[in-house]
């Protein structure tokens, strides 16, 4: 359903926020998995910040899910920051590999329309919380022993 105040604007519209500075993920992958992970965190943060700003311009009264807050909080947790982040449908996931196919060994977190954070593993909801700290603590509570920094995946393609 399209909100009543939805504005049909493109990226060339004067109210549209400027696109974020490009993060060269391919070059980061060539420098190794640690660089790839850091670049992906930066790209994820920038892209969701832009998307949130764009949403405000297009539909000012619509509440944007708290994905920007979630990405920032997860990035600040050292054990999660070592993993390769990716999102799908505003669900934040953590991979122990930097290439597709990703190896997801932790639960994922999604901001809900009601302003909460839902932690799930597959189709099973493990918990729902008002804050990111509690949600991310539950994610880490499900970490397998020895989960280390992300490594290149099977493909070795780089990105």
C-alpha positions in Angstrom: 0.0 0.0 0.0 1.3 3.4 -1.0 1.1 6.0 1.8 -1.1 9.1 1.2 1.9 11.4 1.3 4.1 9.3 -1.0 6.1 11.7 -3.3 7.0 10.4 -6.7 10.6 11.7 -6.8 13.7 10.3 -8.4 17.3 10.5 -7.3 17.7 13.7 -9.4 15.0 15.5 -7.4 16.5 18.5 -5.4 15.1 17.1 -2.1 16.7 13.8 -2.6 19.8 13.2 -0.4 23.1 12.8 -2.3 24.1 9.2 -2.9 26.7 7.9 -0.4 30.3 7.8 -1.3 31.2 4.6 -3.1 32.9 1.8 -1.1 35.1 -0.4 -3.4 34.2 -3.8 -2.2 36.1 -5.6 -5.0 39.3 -3.9 -4.0 38.7 -4.6 -0.4 38.3 -8.3 -1.2 41.7 -8.3 -2.9 43.3 -7.0 0.2 42.0 -9.9 2.2 39.0 -11.0 4.4 39.5 -8.4 7.2 39.5 -5.6 4.6 36.4 -7.1 2.9 34.6 -7.3 6.2 35.4 -3.7 7.1 34.4 -2.4 3.7 31.1 -4.4 3.8 30.2 -2.9 7.2 30.9 0.6 5.8 28.9 -0.1 2.7 26.0 -1.5 4.7 25.9 1.5 7.0 26.1 4.0 4.2 23.5 2.4 2.1 20.9 2.1 4.9 21.6 5.6 6.1 20.9 6.9 2.5 17.8 4.7 2.2 16.4 6.0 5.5 17.0 9.6 4.4 15.4 9.0 1.0 12.4 7.4 2.7 11.9 10.6 4.7 11.8 12.7 1.5 9.5 10.3 -0.3 7.1 9.6 2.5 7.6 12.0 5.5 4.9 10.6 7.8 5.9 6.9 7.4 8.0 5.5 10.2 11.2 3.9 8.8 12.3 0.7 10.5 15.3 1.0 12.8 17.8 -0.7 10.5 20.3 2.1 10.6 20.4 1.9 14.4 20.7 -1.9 14.2 23.6 -1.8 11.8 25.5 0.8 13.9 24.9 -1.2 17.1 26.0 -4.5 15.5 29.1 -2.9 14.0 30.1 -1.7 17.5 30.1 -5.2 18.9 33.7 -6.6 18.3 32.6 -10.3 17.9 30.0 -9.3 15.3 32.2 -6.7 13.5 34.6 -9.6 12.6 31.9 -11.2 10.6 30.7 -10.3 7.1 27.3 -8.5 7.3 24.6 -8.6 4.7 21.0 -7.7 4.6 18.0 -9.1 2.9 14.6 -7.4 3.2 16.0 -5.3 6.1 17.1 -8.5 8.0 20.7 -8.2 9.2 22.7 -11.4 8.9 26.2 -12.3 9.8 28.4 -14.6 7.6 31.6 -16.4 8.6 32.6 -16.2 4.9 33.2 -13.2 2.8 31.9 -14.7 -0.5 28.7 -16.3 -1.8 27.5 -18.8 -0.7 27.5 -17.1 2.7 27.9 -19.3 5.8 25.4 -18.0 8.4 26.1 -19.6 11.8 24.3 -17.0 13.9 20.7 -15.9 14.2 19.6 -12.9 12.2 18.0 -9.7 13.5 15.2 -7.7 11.9 13.7 -4.3 12.9 9.9 -4.7 13.1 7.3 -2.2 12.0 6.4 -1.8 15.6 9.9 -0.5 16.5 11.3 -3.6 18.1 14.0 -6.0 17.1 13.2 -9.7 16.3 15.9 -12.3 16.6 15.3 -15.4 14.5 17.1 -18.5 13.3 15.4 -19.7 10.2 11.7 -19.6 10.8 12.0 -19.8 14.6 11.6 -16.5 16.5 14.1 -16.6 19.4 13.1 -13.3 21.0 11.9 -9.8 20.4 13.3 -6.8 22.1 12.9 -3.0 22.5 16.6 -2.3 22.2 19.5 -3.5 20.0 21.7 -4.5 23.0 19.4 -7.2 24.1 18.8 -8.5 20.6 22.5 -8.6 19.8 23.3 -10.3 23.1 20.9 -13.1 22.1 22.6 -13.4 18.7 25.9 -13.8 20.5 24.5 -16.3 23.0 23.9 -18.6 20.0 27.4 -18.3 18.6 29.1 -21.7 18.1 32.4 -22.2 19.9 35.4 -20.9 18.0 33.5 -18.6 15.7 36.3 -16.5 14.5 36.7 -13.7 11.9 35.2 -14.2 8.5 37.3 -16.1 5.9 37.1 -16.3 2.2 34.4 -18.8 1.1 34.7 -21.9 -1.0 34.5 -20.1 -4.3 37.6 -17.9 -3.6 36.2 -15.5 -6.2 36.6 -12.5 -4.0 33.1 -10.9 -4.2 
